[in-house]
Amino acid sequence: MLILPSRRQFLTGLGASAGLTAATGVYAFDVEPMHRLIVTSYAPALPRWDPALRLRVAVLADFHICEPYMPFDRVAEIVDATNALKPDLVLLLGDYPAGRIAWRKLPLGQFARMMETLRAPLGTHAILGNHDWWDDEAVQSARRGTPAVKRLLEDRGIPVMENAAVRLMKDGRPFWLAGLADQQPFKDTWKDLSYADVPRTLGAITDAAPVILMAHEPDIFAMLPDRVSLTLAGHTHGGQVRLFGRSPAIRKVRGQDYAYGHIVQDGRHMIVSGGFGVSRIPVRLGVPPEIVLLELGRNEIAPAA
């Protein structure tokens, strides 16, 4: 027998549903994007990794500085939390300004000064993202040049890598850090024009030491050779809404889900950070702002594919 709810029960349920919806909205628009900060740790067993090389890497992606969504006190909180992790190396994966979502833009020079306060024995290294190009009006209008944030970071001693590689040492063990130029530098040709040059970047590597590669957009992962031990990417923000392990706002790349997390494809490894900021809409739900912490060399090494 079907038992219908009473009017009072119906109104109580309706009120509870409305309250839950309102609470979810407050959480998604305010609490998660602007107040939560987590550390997401990975200790992947990587192919072509030196088992004697122990490396602790902090990965920071997609700040999108602006008011009210990423003010400088929030950036300072992220810097302090990163320094407390005592990383050997800090990597910045691009998208420093916020774009059209900003109520008020913030000076990138001040942001660069704050990045200078990151502390790691092997330094802080950066790449550029699409918003570093898109939000630089001079570069966009001239269709050439270099985004101002590159100079601002380099003036603070932070190398910005564009299709380049550098050989670093930890405890006498070498590894290569490589960084690709952005794949979507201009708004109106982002599907057709990429500055990323994989052959040039990997051509700068002169020995068999392991390679960590920084690429702002994860899309290029399908094109990378297995010479790269680990690819690091941002850009997606994990979809900003991620529920039940899915990010519905992020399209698949050649049938592969590159939205978030540790991805293994054909024996190659990529970690996509959810980053910190927001874009298009000021919402995060199920993918809180995160510092990615890599503990490399601490697991049994996987065999080469």
Backbone bond lengths (Angstrom), bond angles and torsions (degrees), N, CA, C in turn:
res aa  C-N    CA-C-N  psi(-1)  N-CA   C-N-CA  omega(-1)  CA-C   N-CA-C  phi
1 M - - - 1.464 - - 1.524 109.24 -
2 L 1.327 117.03 134.01 1.451 122.33 179.48 1.514 109.25 -81.76
3 I 1.328 116.62 125.43 1.463 121.57 178.65 1.522 107.64 -110.59
4 L 1.322 116.34 113.91 1.450 120.86 -179.69 1.519 110.28 -83.46
5 P 1.343 117.55 148.57 1.462 119.42 178.68 1.515 110.93 -70.55
6 S 1.308 114.40 151.75 1.456 119.03 175.24 1.531 109.52 -71.57
7 R 1.338 116.00 165.77 1.461 119.96 178.26 1.528 110.65 -57.59
8 R 1.314 115.93 -41.41 1.467 119.97 -179.33 1.530 110.57 -64.85
9 Q 1.348 116.23 -43.57 1.461 119.59 178.54 1.522 111.16 -63.76
10 F 1.337 116.47 -39.05 1.456 120.36 178.96 1.522 110.98 -63.39
11 L 1.335 116.92 -47.04 1.466 120.22 -178.98 1.523 110.77 -66.21
12 T 1.324 117.34 -36.54 1.471 120.05 177.49 1.526 110.84 -63.71
13 G 1.352 116.44 -44.38 1.460 120.36 178.16 1.504 112.21 -64.36
14 L 1.339 115.68 -39.97 1.465 119.90 178.50 1.517 110.83 -63.75
15 G 1.312 116.77 -41.14 1.462 120.59 178.24 1.508 111.76 -65.42
16 A 1.330 115.45 -40.33 1.467 119.11 178.84 1.523 110.59 -64.49
17 S 1.341 116.64 -40.89 1.463 120.20 178.97 1.523 110.97 -63.88
18 A 1.336 116.27 -42.58 1.459 119.74 178.81 1.519 110.64 -64.30
19 G 1.326 115.89 -40.18 1.455 119.20 178.36 1.515 112.42 -64.09
20 L 1.337 115.93 -41.22 1.461 120.00 178.69 1.525 110.70 -64.53
21 T 1.347 116.18 -41.75 1.463 119.72 178.58 1.519 110.72 -62.25
22 A 1.342 116.40 -44.29 1.458 119.83 179.44 1.527 111.16 -63.49
23 A 1.334 116.23 -42.23 1.462 119.96 179.97 1.525 111.26 -64.21
24 T 1.343 116.08 -40.06 1.464 119.88 177.57 1.509 110.59 -63.70
25 G 1.324 116.86 -40.01 1.458 120.19 178.18 1.514 112.38 -62.81
26 V 1.316 116.95 -45.60 1.468 120.71 177.51 1.520 110.60 -60.02
27 Y 1.324 116.23 -42.93 1.464 119.96 179.91 1.524 110.77 -63.38
28 A 1.339 117.17 -46.33 1.459 121.18 -174.63 1.517 112.76 -71.96
29 F 1.342 117.59 -33.71 1.459 121.23 -177.51 1.530 112.70 -90.90
30 D 1.326 117.84 -18.94 1.466 118.86 -174.38 1.523 112.80 -128.71
31 V 1.319 117.55 -58.72 1.464 120.46 -169.13 1.521 111.58 -66.42
32 E 1.344 116.74 -56.30 1.464 118.53 -175.06 1.526 112.96 -67.13
33 P 1.332 120.59 -48.90 1.466 118.28 -176.47 1.518 114.53 -72.34
34 M 1.324 118.86 -29.41 1.459 120.80 -168.76 1.526 114.32 -111.04
35 H 1.326 117.39 -11.36 1.464 118.51 -174.15 1.525 114.15 -130.37
36 R 1.301 118.10 -24.99 1.457 119.09 179.07 1.528 110.43 -84.23
37 L 1.317 116.51 149.27 1.463 123.10 173.72 1.518 107.31 -153.68
38 I 1.325 116.67 122.14 1.456 121.00 -178.16 1.528 109.56 -122.09
39 V 1.312 115.15 163.10 1.463 122.51 171.30 1.521 106.85 -111.09
40 T 1.326 115.78 120.60 1.456 121.28 178.01 1.518 108.51 -105.71
41 S 1.322 116.77 115.88 1.466 121.72 -173.65 1.528 110.94 -100.85
42 Y 1.323 114.50 141.14 1.462 122.11 175.23 1.523 108.17 -131.91
43 A 1.323 115.97 139.52 1.462 121.94 173.30 1.519 107.91 -132.10
44 P 1.332 117.08 67.18 1.469 119.75 -174.26 1.521 112.32 -71.45
45 A 1.306 115.80 145.05 1.461 121.77 172.10 1.520 107.31 -87.17
46 L 1.311 116.41 104.41 1.461 121.71 -169.27 1.524 112.25 -98.78
47 P 1.316 117.14 141.57 1.470 119.71 169.56 1.520 110.01 -72.10
48 R 1.336 115.00 153.03 1.464 121.63 177.43 1.526 112.26 59.83
49 W 1.310 116.89 30.29 1.461 120.78 176.77 1.519 109.32 -107.21
50 D 1.313 117.08 138.80 1.456 122.72 178.38 1.531 108.80 -71.92
51 P 1.339 119.37 116.50 1.467 120.71 -176.57 1.527 113.40 -63.53
52 A 1.339 116.92 -18.25 1.459 119.41 178.34 1.524 112.61 -89.75
53 L 1.330 117.36 -1.08 1.459 121.57 -177.85 1.522 109.60 -97.51
54 R 1.331 115.90 105.10 1.461 122.18 175.93 1.524 107.91 -99.60
55 L 1.326 116.58 123.07 1.455 120.34 -172.70 1.524 109.81 -138.94
56 R 1.318 115.81 131.82 1.470 123.09 179.95 1.537 107.47 -113.65
57 V 1.313 115.74 114.76 1.462 121.24 -171.68 1.521 109.97 -122.69
58 A 1.340 116.43 129.10 1.460 121.96 172.63 1.522 108.59 -100.49
59 V 1.328 116.21 129.24 1.468 122.61 -176.84 1.528 108.22 -116.20
60 L 1.339 115.34 123.41 1.463 122.13 -178.09 1.524 108.32 -120.58
61 A 1.319 117.50 125.78 1.470 120.88 -173.16 1.521 111.10 -133.65
62 D 1.332 115.62 145.67 1.473 122.86 164.80 1.533 112.53 56.17
63 F 1.328 116.01 60.59 1.470 118.99 175.76 1.523 111.44 -64.16
64 H 1.321 118.08 -47.19 1.473 122.88 -176.64 1.530 110.50 51.70
65 I 1.326 115.86 59.98 1.457 119.20 -175.55 1.529 111.42 -65.82
66 C 1.322 115.48 137.76 1.460 122.42 176.87 1.519 107.65 -179.25
67 E 1.297 115.60 169.77 1.457 120.23 166.30 1.529 108.05 -107.59
68 P 1.337 116.80 138.20 1.462 127.35 8.40 1.532 114.77 -97.65
69 Y 1.331 119.51 1.79 1.462 120.61 -164.94 1.524 114.52 -85.65
70 M 1.335 118.60 -26.20 1.464 121.19 176.92 1.523 108.68 -145.56
71 P 1.349 116.87 71.28 1.463 120.57 178.93 1.520 111.06 -74.31
72 F 1.308 116.12 170.92 1.454 119.55 -174.78 1.527 113.20 -67.62
73 D 1.326 118.95 -27.17 1.462 117.36 176.30 1.523 111.54 -68.47
74 R 1.322 116.63 -29.85 1.469 121.05 174.73 1.529 110.06 -70.42
75 V 1.334 117.28 -41.15 1.468 120.65 175.74 1.524 109.92 -60.40
76 A 1.327 117.21 -42.35 1.469 120.77 179.16 1.526 111.13 -61.79
77 E 1.330 116.91 -37.84 1.468 120.77 176.59 1.526 110.85 -61.52
78 I 1.327 116.63 -42.53 1.465 120.87 179.39 1.522 110.74 -65.62
79 V 1.323 117.13 -42.29 1.470 120.92 178.91 1.523 110.28 -61.74
80 D 1.330 117.33 -46.45 1.462 120.33 -179.84 1.523 111.60 -62.74
81 A 1.327 117.07 -41.74 1.465 120.52 179.47 1.524 110.98 -65.36
82 T 1.334 116.71 -37.78 1.464 120.37 178.32 1.514 111.21 -66.32
83 N 1.314 117.50 -46.20 1.463 120.85 179.30 1.529 111.69 -61.88
84 A 1.323 116.87 -33.33 1.466 120.11 179.76 1.519 111.95 -66.90
85 L 1.327 117.65 -21.01 1.464 121.38 178.08 1.523 112.70 -77.84
86 K 1.332 116.82 -13.19 1.469 123.27 179.20 1.538 111.82 53.67
87 P 1.320 117.55 56.71 1.468 119.65 179.32 1.526 111.75 -73.62
88 D 1.321 115.82 156.27 1.463 120.72 171.06 1.523 110.92 -77.76
89 L 1.324 116.30 -26.90 1.457 122.56 -172.04 1.523 108.07 -150.81
90 V 1.347 116.12 139.31 1.462 121.34 175.18 1.524 108.36 -118.00
91 L 1.343 115.83 133.50 1.458 121.64 -179.25 1.528 109.68 -121.77
92 L 1.329 115.39 132.06 1.461 122.66 177.74 1.526 108.36 -109.12
93 L 1.327 116.81 124.13 1.466 120.75 -169.89 1.521 114.61 -102.36
94 G 1.339 118.66 18.70 1.452 120.44 171.25 1.514 114.86 95.69
95 D 1.352 114.56 177.89 1.459 124.93 -175.53 1.530 110.80 61.17
96 Y 1.323 114.78 70.30 1.466 121.10 -179.62 1.527 112.39 -87.26
97 P 1.363 121.42 -41.89 1.465 120.84 174.35 1.522 112.37 -83.82
98 A 1.336 115.70 168.63 1.469 120.38 -168.54 1.514 114.90 -97.07
99 G 1.314 120.04 -24.39 1.453 119.98 -177.31 1.512 112.42 83.61
100 R 1.337 115.61 -157.36 1.464 121.21 -171.33 1.523 113.74 -67.85
101 I 1.310 117.54 -16.76 1.460 119.32 -178.00 1.526 112.34 -71.64
102 A 1.324 117.14 -16.72 1.462 121.52 -175.60 1.524 111.34 -66.38
103 W 1.324 117.00 132.64 1.449 120.76 167.57 1.526 109.00 -76.12
104 R 1.338 114.69 -36.85 1.462 120.64 177.25 1.515 108.17 -144.72
105 K 1.327 116.57 125.28 1.453 120.69 178.31 1.525 109.78 -75.80
106 L 1.316 116.03 151.37 1.460 122.04 -179.13 1.523 109.25 -115.80
107 P 1.334 117.38 150.85 1.473 120.61 -176.10 1.522 112.49 -68.50
108 L 1.312 115.51 127.05 1.461 120.43 -179.58 1.518 111.69 -68.36
109 G 1.325 117.88 -25.04 1.461 119.99 176.57 1.517 111.98 -61.94
110 Q 1.333 116.45 -41.05 1.463 120.11 177.03 1.519 110.76 -66.43
111 F 1.327 116.50 -39.48 1.471 120.09 176.37 1.527 110.43 -59.58
112 A 1.334 117.87 -44.69 1.468 121.16 179.93 1.521 110.92 -61.98
113 R 1.336 116.90 -38.95 1.475 119.36 177.65 1.517 110.95 -62.99
114 M 1.319 117.38 -35.54 1.465 120.20 178.34 1.522 111.11 -70.95
115 M 1.326 117.55 -36.22 1.465 119.86 176.96 1.529 111.33 -65.33
116 E 1.310 116.60 -27.98 1.463 120.73 178.09 1.525 111.54 -63.93
117 T 1.328 117.35 -22.50 1.470 120.37 -178.45 1.529 112.81 -85.00
118 L 1.337 117.63 -1.94 1.463 119.69 172.01 1.525 109.14 -65.96
119 R 1.321 117.36 141.22 1.458 121.62 -173.70 1.535 110.52 -122.18
120 A 1.319 115.79 121.17 1.465 121.58 176.39 1.524 107.41 -158.46
121 P 1.334 118.45 135.24 1.475 120.89 -177.79 1.523 113.82 -56.30
122 L 1.335 117.63 -34.40 1.461 121.15 -179.38 1.522 112.17 -94.52
123 G 1.327 116.80 6.75 1.443 121.08 172.07 1.520 114.41 88.43
124 T 1.334 113.73 -179.04 1.457 123.44 175.86 1.518 107.97 -113.34
125 H 1.324 116.77 131.53 1.466 122.87 -179.22 1.519 108.10 -128.20
126 A 1.342 116.72 148.76 1.450 120.74 -171.93 1.526 111.74 -136.32
127 I 1.336 114.83 160.93 1.457 123.26 164.96 1.524 107.11 -128.76
128 L 1.335 116.48 173.14 1.453 122.07 176.61 1.524 110.20 -102.55
129 G 1.330 115.47 152.61 1.455 121.71 173.95 1.514 111.11 -114.90
130 N 1.310 116.25 177.65 1.464 119.43 -176.40 1.524 112.74 -61.46
131 H 1.333 118.41 -36.98 1.464 119.61 -179.32 1.524 112.40 -69.90
132 D 1.307 118.15 -23.88 1.465 119.52 175.14 1.521 110.56 -66.32
133 W 1.322 116.88 -28.74 1.457 123.09 173.40 1.526 110.76 -84.83
134 W 1.323 117.35 -50.84 1.462 121.53 -172.88 1.522 112.20 -61.93
135 D 1.336 116.90 -35.04 1.460 119.93 -175.29 1.521 113.05 -89.45
136 D 1.317 117.70 1.41 1.460 121.64 175.73 1.538 107.15 -96.05
137 E 1.326 116.43 99.01 1.460 120.85 -171.92 1.525 112.01 -63.01
138 A 1.329 117.36 -35.58 1.466 119.99 -178.98 1.522 111.07 -64.49
139 V 1.337 116.40 -43.27 1.460 120.52 -179.90 1.528 110.73 -67.75
140 Q 1.326 116.33 -42.76 1.460 119.57 -178.61 1.528 111.78 -64.74
141 S 1.330 117.40 -42.11 1.460 119.68 -177.70 1.520 111.81 -70.71
142 A 1.337 117.54 -34.79 1.466 120.84 -179.33 1.519 112.52 -85.01
143 R 1.330 115.64 -15.60 1.467 120.92 -177.88 1.529 112.14 61.71
144 R 1.318 115.84 27.05 1.460 120.46 178.17 1.526 107.69 -165.29
145 G 1.336 115.22 174.83 1.456 119.76 178.34 1.514 112.23 103.97
146 T 1.319 115.37 -168.24 1.465 122.48 -177.72 1.520 109.05 -128.21
147 P 1.317 119.20 132.42 1.463 120.45 178.29 1.526 111.76 -57.03
148 A 1.321 115.32 140.80 1.461 120.83 -175.89 1.522 112.40 -60.12
149 V 1.324 117.98 -31.08 1.462 119.83 -176.99 1.521 111.49 -63.04
150 K 1.323 118.26 -27.11 1.464 120.51 177.84 1.529 110.21 -62.10
151 R 1.320 116.26 -49.21 1.467 119.68 179.39 1.526 110.70 -64.27
152 L 1.321 117.20 -40.52 1.464 120.43 -178.06 1.522 111.52 -62.43
153 L 1.319 117.09 -41.74 1.466 119.89 177.86 1.524 110.94 -69.31
154 E 1.316 117.21 -43.26 1.467 119.73 -178.97 1.523 111.46 -66.65
155 D 1.327 117.28 -31.66 1.469 119.69 175.21 1.524 111.56 -63.74
156 R 1.332 116.31 -20.87 1.467 121.44 178.63 1.527 112.00 -99.03
157 G 1.314 116.54 13.26 1.460 120.61 176.16 1.508 115.13 82.99
158 I 1.330 117.55 17.06 1.465 121.55 179.99 1.525 108.28 -107.23
159 P 1.329 119.11 108.35 1.463 120.36 178.56 1.523 111.22 -63.55
160 V 1.319 115.94 135.00 1.461 121.86 174.49 1.523 106.99 -108.60
161 M 1.310 116.19 113.29 1.461 122.16 -169.92 1.524 110.49 -94.37
162 E 1.323 115.29 126.42 1.458 122.10 176.06 1.525 108.22 -130.09
163 N 1.322 115.07 103.44 1.470 121.63 -177.49 1.533 110.97 56.08
164 A 1.318 114.65 48.88 1.463 121.24 -176.81 1.522 109.34 -139.40
165 A 1.332 114.98 163.36 1.464 121.36 177.53 1.521 108.87 -142.26
166 V 1.326 114.86 147.08 1.461 120.66 178.00 1.522 108.54 -132.55
167 R 1.318 116.13 141.47 1.462 121.93 179.78 1.528 108.55 -93.56
168 L 1.327 116.13 123.10 1.457 122.37 -179.20 1.522 109.44 -117.42
169 M 1.335 115.21 163.20 1.469 121.27 -178.84 1.517 109.81 -129.14
170 K 1.321 115.77 137.74 1.465 121.64 172.21 1.528 107.73 -131.88
171 D 1.339 116.94 118.05 1.464 122.02 -179.52 1.526 111.72 53.53
172 G 1.319 115.38 39.12 1.457 120.51 178.47 1.512 115.50 78.97
173 R 1.336 117.27 3.15 1.463 121.61 -179.23 1.530 108.48 -107.14
174 P 1.334 119.29 125.75 1.464 121.17 -177.03 1.522 112.81 -85.44
175 F 1.329 114.92 153.43 1.467 122.11 167.81 1.520 107.26 -152.76
176 W 1.325 115.48 163.11 1.454 121.69 -179.96 1.518 109.87 -108.92
177 L 1.324 115.32 136.29 1.459 121.97 170.48 1.523 107.20 -111.54
178 A 1.319 115.78 122.37 1.463 121.26 -178.30 1.525 109.15 -120.17
179 G 1.327 115.42 149.46 1.460 120.47 178.89 1.509 111.23 -137.73
180 L 1.329 116.63 129.85 1.460 121.80 178.71 1.520 110.80 -91.04
181 A 1.340 115.70 148.04 1.456 120.80 168.51 1.531 109.13 -68.07
182 D 1.328 115.33 166.82 1.460 118.55 -173.01 1.524 111.94 -72.17
183 Q 1.321 114.30 149.91 1.463 121.73 -178.74 1.525 113.43 -92.06
184 Q 1.347 117.22 -9.64 1.473 120.84 -176.86 1.525 110.32 -137.74
185 P 1.334 118.56 59.74 1.468 119.36 -171.15 1.524 115.41 -72.61
186 F 1.334 118.89 -24.42 1.460 120.53 -177.36 1.523 110.29 -124.15
187 K 1.322 115.77 133.98 1.456 121.48 -171.04 1.525 112.96 -57.04
188 D 1.324 116.75 -47.24 1.455 119.19 -170.28 1.517 114.04 -83.81
189 T 1.337 117.03 -4.22 1.472 119.26 178.55 1.516 111.25 -129.39
190 W 1.339 116.72 25.33 1.456 118.67 -170.59 1.525 113.25 -65.21
191 K 1.326 117.08 -21.46 1.466 118.93 178.08 1.530 112.13 -84.11
192 D 1.336 116.44 -15.63 1.464 119.86 -172.19 1.525 114.75 -114.38
193 L 1.320 117.26 -24.34 1.462 120.52 -173.46 1.518 110.59 -118.94
194 S 1.321 115.64 123.06 1.463 122.15 176.40 1.519 108.69 -128.62
195 Y 1.326 116.29 138.08 1.462 120.64 174.74 1.529 112.15 -92.36
196 A 1.320 117.00 -6.09 1.467 120.21 -179.05 1.531 110.01 -68.93
197 D 1.322 115.90 130.04 1.467 121.58 -178.14 1.532 107.93 -128.53
198 V 1.315 115.55 93.79 1.462 120.55 -176.62 1.529 111.89 -65.35
199 P 1.343 120.58 -48.38 1.471 119.74 -179.83 1.526 113.11 -58.55
200 R 1.323 116.78 -42.09 1.465 119.28 178.66 1.519 111.19 -63.97
201 T 1.324 116.30 -43.16 1.466 120.41 -177.83 1.523 111.12 -63.66
202 L 1.323 116.94 -50.39 1.462 120.01 -178.46 1.526 111.41 -73.63
203 G 1.325 116.64 -21.09 1.461 119.60 176.34 1.514 113.49 -67.61
204 A 1.332 116.45 -19.09 1.467 120.26 177.15 1.518 112.54 -78.74
205 I 1.342 117.34 -7.97 1.467 121.73 -178.58 1.521 108.53 -88.67
206 T 1.316 115.86 124.99 1.468 120.23 -168.22 1.519 114.71 -113.12
207 D 1.334 118.48 1.63 1.466 119.05 177.77 1.523 109.12 -147.64
208 A 1.325 116.81 -173.11 1.460 121.72 -171.68 1.528 113.61 -92.44
209 A 1.337 118.65 10.19 1.463 120.80 -179.88 1.531 110.26 -62.89
210 P 1.337 118.25 153.33 1.470 121.48 -177.87 1.531 111.87 -59.97
211 V 1.334 115.05 154.48 1.465 121.54 -177.36 1.525 110.15 -123.44
212 I 1.342 115.68 127.16 1.461 123.06 167.26 1.520 106.67 -106.84
213 L 1.325 117.16 127.85 1.454 121.65 -177.03 1.518 110.80 -117.21
214 M 1.343 116.29 130.29 1.462 122.53 175.72 1.526 109.51 -99.24
215 A 1.332 116.94 128.64 1.462 122.52 176.92 1.525 106.82 -140.90
216 H 1.321 117.88 123.44 1.467 118.19 -175.52 1.523 111.22 -60.56
217 E 1.329 117.42 -55.90 1.461 120.83 178.63 1.527 109.94 -87.40
218 P 1.328 117.96 133.31 1.466 120.33 -178.47 1.523 114.06 -73.71
219 D 1.336 118.03 -11.03 1.466 121.40 -173.57 1.522 113.40 -54.15
220 I 1.328 116.71 -32.80 1.460 121.02 -173.38 1.524 112.80 -73.36
221 F 1.313 117.37 -9.24 1.465 120.94 -176.67 1.524 112.25 -55.33
222 A 1.338 116.44 -37.04 1.465 120.05 -178.65 1.517 112.47 -62.98
223 M 1.338 117.44 -20.13 1.463 121.65 -176.23 1.526 113.27 -98.28
224 L 1.324 117.87 -4.08 1.460 120.27 -172.80 1.524 111.13 -84.35
225 P 1.328 116.97 142.66 1.464 120.02 177.36 1.521 111.12 -78.29
226 D 1.331 115.57 165.63 1.463 118.57 -178.61 1.526 112.80 -77.41
227 R 1.329 117.34 5.32 1.472 119.99 172.63 1.535 110.99 -63.88
228 V 1.328 116.52 -26.36 1.468 121.67 -179.10 1.530 109.21 -83.09
229 S 1.332 116.15 122.29 1.468 119.56 179.79 1.521 112.05 -71.60
230 L 1.346 116.42 -40.03 1.463 120.38 -176.12 1.520 109.27 -150.48
231 T 1.337 115.84 129.59 1.464 122.65 172.94 1.520 108.76 -103.65
232 L 1.333 115.85 137.45 1.459 122.07 177.38 1.522 108.77 -118.69
233 A 1.328 116.97 133.17 1.456 121.42 -178.13 1.523 110.05 -141.91
234 G 1.324 114.39 164.07 1.459 122.45 175.42 1.515 109.17 -131.53
235 H 1.348 115.82 -125.34 1.462 124.36 168.96 1.526 114.78 75.38
236 T 1.303 119.57 -42.92 1.467 121.48 -171.48 1.521 113.46 -80.10
237 H 1.324 118.02 -22.02 1.470 123.53 -170.78 1.531 110.90 57.76
238 G 1.322 116.05 22.10 1.458 119.70 -175.95 1.507 113.33 65.70
239 G 1.345 116.09 15.44 1.455 120.75 -176.18 1.522 113.53 89.87
240 Q 1.350 116.66 -10.92 1.467 125.52 -175.30 1.522 112.44 67.35
241 V 1.316 117.48 -31.02 1.469 121.19 170.67 1.524 106.63 -124.31
242 R 1.312 115.89 116.38 1.468 121.19 -177.73 1.516 108.43 -134.30
243 L 1.318 115.97 115.71 1.453 121.54 -177.27 1.522 109.56 -131.99
244 F 1.327 115.61 137.04 1.466 122.01 178.08 1.534 111.18 55.47
245 G 1.344 115.39 37.36 1.462 120.06 176.28 1.507 115.14 75.58
246 R 1.324 117.84 14.75 1.459 121.16 -178.86 1.524 110.39 -128.47
247 S 1.332 115.30 146.06 1.461 122.70 176.84 1.532 107.46 -119.54
248 P 1.324 118.32 90.92 1.468 120.38 -171.13 1.523 114.59 -64.18
249 A 1.339 118.40 -20.77 1.467 120.25 -177.74 1.522 112.90 -79.71
250 I 1.331 118.60 -12.32 1.460 121.92 -174.34 1.524 109.89 -104.10
251 R 1.323 115.47 121.87 1.462 120.19 179.49 1.526 110.30 -72.25
252 K 1.295 116.44 154.14 1.455 121.26 174.91 1.524 110.03 -77.87
253 V 1.322 116.67 154.15 1.461 123.02 178.65 1.523 107.57 -111.23
254 R 1.321 115.86 111.04 1.472 121.09 -177.31 1.536 110.76 51.16
255 G 1.310 114.40 41.57 1.457 120.31 177.86 1.514 115.09 81.56
256 Q 1.347 118.16 0.52 1.456 121.82 -177.89 1.526 110.96 -105.37
257 D 1.312 116.28 141.74 1.462 122.18 179.44 1.532 109.10 -90.59
258 Y 1.329 116.17 106.42 1.466 122.08 179.54 1.530 111.40 -108.53
259 A 1.312 117.54 25.33 1.457 120.46 -171.45 1.525 113.04 -70.25
260 Y 1.332 117.09 -37.85 1.470 117.88 -169.33 1.522 110.57 -168.50
261 G 1.330 114.90 147.33 1.453 121.03 167.02 1.513 114.62 88.78
262 H 1.328 115.56 -162.37 1.464 123.51 -176.44 1.525 109.02 -88.33
263 I 1.311 115.73 116.65 1.456 122.44 -176.63 1.521 108.39 -116.45
264 V 1.317 116.81 130.40 1.457 122.63 176.67 1.521 107.67 -120.05
265 Q 1.309 116.13 123.38 1.464 121.56 -178.31 1.525 109.16 -138.15
266 D 1.300 116.82 120.83 1.467 122.22 179.24 1.532 111.15 53.25
267 G 1.316 116.37 38.90 1.461 121.50 178.01 1.513 114.92 79.86
268 R 1.341 117.63 0.07 1.457 121.87 178.53 1.523 109.74 -100.39
269 H 1.332 116.43 149.66 1.463 121.40 -172.76 1.525 111.05 -118.26
270 M 1.331 115.88 136.95 1.457 122.34 172.07 1.523 109.06 -138.42
271 I 1.331 115.75 141.88 1.460 121.82 171.97 1.522 107.70 -119.14
272 V 1.343 115.70 123.07 1.460 122.48 179.22 1.524 108.01 -105.49
273 S 1.323 115.60 119.34 1.461 120.92 179.85 1.516 110.78 -81.13
274 G 1.327 115.47 144.75 1.456 120.65 172.13 1.510 113.26 -76.52
275 G 1.346 117.12 -11.89 1.459 121.10 176.31 1.512 113.63 65.96
276 F 1.347 114.79 -162.54 1.467 121.06 -173.73 1.520 114.46 -117.25
277 G 1.322 117.24 -41.73 1.453 120.99 -166.57 1.512 114.33 -91.95
278 V 1.334 113.80 -169.43 1.459 121.62 178.71 1.526 109.21 -129.16
279 S 1.321 115.19 158.62 1.457 121.67 178.99 1.524 108.18 -147.14
280 R 1.320 116.68 145.51 1.465 124.59 179.76 1.524 111.88 70.98
281 I 1.342 117.67 -60.55 1.464 120.15 175.58 1.528 108.13 -129.96
282 P 1.348 117.87 143.30 1.469 121.35 -174.48 1.524 112.42 -84.80
283 V 1.321 116.66 61.06 1.468 121.54 -174.25 1.515 109.96 -131.13
284 R 1.312 116.04 139.86 1.465 122.96 164.63 1.519 107.52 -138.38
285 L 1.327 114.79 132.36 1.458 120.42 177.89 1.514 108.14 -147.45
286 G 1.322 116.30 114.75 1.457 121.04 179.50 1.506 114.24 84.89
287 V 1.331 117.67 4.41 1.462 121.24 177.33 1.531 107.72 -145.27
288 P 1.339 117.29 73.42 1.470 120.50 -176.57 1.524 111.95 -64.02
289 P 1.332 117.00 152.15 1.467 120.44 176.54 1.527 110.72 -51.73
290 E 1.351 115.52 136.87 1.457 118.07 -172.12 1.517 113.38 -140.31
291 I 1.323 113.90 143.87 1.458 122.53 161.63 1.520 106.35 -92.19
292 V 1.315 117.32 125.38 1.458 120.52 174.57 1.528 108.53 -89.27
293 L 1.323 116.24 127.00 1.455 122.03 178.66 1.527 108.99 -115.80
294 L 1.332 115.75 118.80 1.457 122.03 179.25 1.519 109.91 -100.32
295 E 1.310 115.97 130.60 1.465 122.50 172.93 1.521 106.29 -113.79
296 L 1.302 117.05 91.84 1.459 121.80 -173.40 1.523 110.74 -94.67
297 G 1.332 115.34 140.97 1.457 120.59 179.78 1.502 113.87 85.06
298 R 1.322 117.87 9.37 1.466 120.33 -177.70 1.518 112.93 -100.72
299 N 1.299 117.01 -4.25 1.457 121.04 177.01 1.518 109.61 -116.75
300 E 1.327 115.44 165.57 1.450 119.70 173.17 1.521 109.03 -58.60
301 I 1.302 117.56 135.77 1.458 121.19 -173.89 1.527 109.51 -79.77
302 A 1.333 114.53 133.05 1.457 119.87 178.12 1.520 109.76 -72.56
303 P 1.309 118.47 146.79 1.473 120.12 177.06 1.511 111.01 -69.13
304 A 1.309 116.22 152.71 1.458 120.98 176.82 1.516 109.40 -63.83
305 A 1.355 114.48 141.55 1.453 119.08 -178.70 1.533 110.00 -72.90
